[in-house]
Amino acid sequence: MVRGDSQLAGQRGGAARLVKAAVFPPLLRQFAGCLDGAARNRGDLEHYGTPADRLFFSPHCVDNEAFAAASAAARQEPAAVGRRRVLFVGRLVEDKRPMDLVQAAVRLAAAGKGVELVVVGAGPLEGSLAEAARAGGVDGRFLGFVNQSKLPAVYASADAIVLPSTARETWGLVVNEAMACGIPAVVSDAVGCGPDLIQPGMTGAVAPLGDVPALAAGIDEVLAFDRHVTRQRLAELMQIYSPARAADGLLEAAAALAARNRIK
C-alpha cells in the first residue's frame, strides 16, 4: 500500500513530465492499494492508471481536537469591534507567494478596508515583505518562527488565514490547523486543499494564483462571514478531515485488500 500527496496541477513540463508518465504507472501497479488524501491526489492517481477499486480515501489531517482545545483556551471573546486580523503561516519563500498577501493588504488599505497582517515564519523574503507592508500603510507584525505548541493561540487571535501558494503546496496543513481552531481560509486555486476544504461562502474563498485583486476581494469577503456559522461548519468539516477518518480509510483499505487476496 502507498500514500502520497502528488497532484497533476503544477507539474513540471517537458522531460520531467515524460519521465513521470513512463515511470509512475508501472510503479503504482506494484501496490495493492493507494491511499488518497485529497481530491487532486486521487485525480493524479487515476490519471496514471490506478483503478477506482484500489483507491481508498484517507484524508490529510492534523490533531483537530488538540488545536481546537488549545485555541478555545486562548481565545478572548468578543473580538475587538471591526477587527480584521489576517494570518499567514509558513516559510517566507517565493513558492508560498507571501508578497501576494502583502500586496492584497496594501490594496485593501487603499480602499479604506485595511487589515491587520500577522506573519508567522522566517525566510529570505522577510525583509522585503516588511518593507512593502510599511510602505503600503499596512499594520503588519512579523513574528518569525513560532513553535507549533504556541500556534493555537496565534490562530485563535486571527479572523482568517491566507495561503496564496503555488501548486508546490500540494495540500497545506496550516489550513487544517486554522480550521480546527475555527478560522476560515483564503487560498490560491493552485493550493491542493482548496477543492476539499474551501466551501465558498462558508469555510473560505479561492482566488486565482497570482491575482492580487481577487485575493484582496476574497479576504474582504471572508472577513464578513458570520463567525458563529463559520465555526459550526468548520467543526463539521474537520470531522471528515480528522485522524479518526484517516485511520478508518487505512483500515478499510487493509480489510478490502485482505478480502481480495483471500478470494484469489
Rosetta blueprint (number, residue, H / E / L):
1 M L
2 V E
3 R E
4 G L
5 D L
6 S L
7 Q L
8 L L
9 A L
10 G L
11 Q L
12 R L
13 G L
14 G H
15 A H
16 A H
17 R H
18 L H
19 V H
20 K H
21 A H
22 A H
23 V H
24 F H
25 P H
26 P H
27 L H
28 L H
29 R L
30 Q L
31 F L
32 A L
33 G L
34 C E
35 L E
36 D E
37 G L
38 A L
39 A H
40 R H
41 N H
42 R H
43 G H
44 D H
45 L H
46 E H
47 H H
48 Y L
49 G L
50 T L
51 P L
52 A H
53 D H
54 R H
55 L E
56 F E
57 F E
58 S L
59 P L
60 H L
61 C L
62 V L
63 D L
64 N H
65 E H
66 A H
67 F H
68 A H
69 A H
70 A H
71 S H
72 A H
73 A H
74 A H
75 R L
76 Q L
77 E L
78 P L
79 A L
80 A L
81 V L
82 G L
83 R L
84 R L
85 R E
86 V E
87 L E
88 F E
89 V E
90 G L
91 R L
92 L L
93 V L
94 E H
95 D H
96 K H
97 R L
98 P H
99 M H
100 D H
101 L H
102 V H
103 Q H
104 A H
105 A H
106 V H
107 R H
108 L H
109 A H
110 A H
111 A L
112 G L
113 K L
114 G L
115 V L
116 E E
117 L E
118 V E
119 V E
120 V E
121 G L
122 A L
123 G L
124 P L
125 L L
126 E H
127 G H
128 S H
129 L H
130 A H
131 E H
132 A H
133 A H
134 R H
135 A H
136 G L
137 G L
138 V L
139 D E
140 G E
141 R E
142 F E
143 L E
144 G E
145 F L
146 V L
147 N L
148 Q H
149 S H
150 K H
151 L H
152 P H
153 A H
154 V H
155 Y H
156 A H
157 S L
158 A L
159 D L
160 A E
161 I E
162 V E
163 L E
164 P L
165 S L
166 T L
167 A L
168 R L
169 E L
170 T L
171 W L
172 G L
173 L H
174 V H
175 V H
176 N H
177 E H
178 A H
179 M H
180 A H
181 C L
182 G L
183 I L
184 P L
185 A E
186 V E
187 V E
188 S E
189 D L
190 A L
191 V L
192 G L
193 C L
194 G H
195 P H
196 D H
197 L H
198 I L
199 Q L
200 P E
201 G L
202 M L
203 T L
204 G E
205 A E
206 V E
207 A E
208 P L
209 L L
210 G L
211 D L
212 V H
213 P H
214 A H
215 L H
216 A H
217 A H
218 G H
219 I H
220 D H
221 E H
222 V H
223 L H
224 A L
225 F L
226 D L
227 R H
228 H H
229 V H
230 T H
231 R H
232 Q H
233 R H
234 L H
235 A H
236 E H
237 L H
238 M H
239 Q H
240 I H
241 Y L
242 S L
243 P H
244 A H
245 R H
246 A H
247 A H
248 D H
249 G H
250 L H
251 L H
252 E H
253 A H
254 A H
255 A H
256 A H
257 L H
258 A H
259 A H
260 R H
261 N H
262 R H
263 I H
264 K L
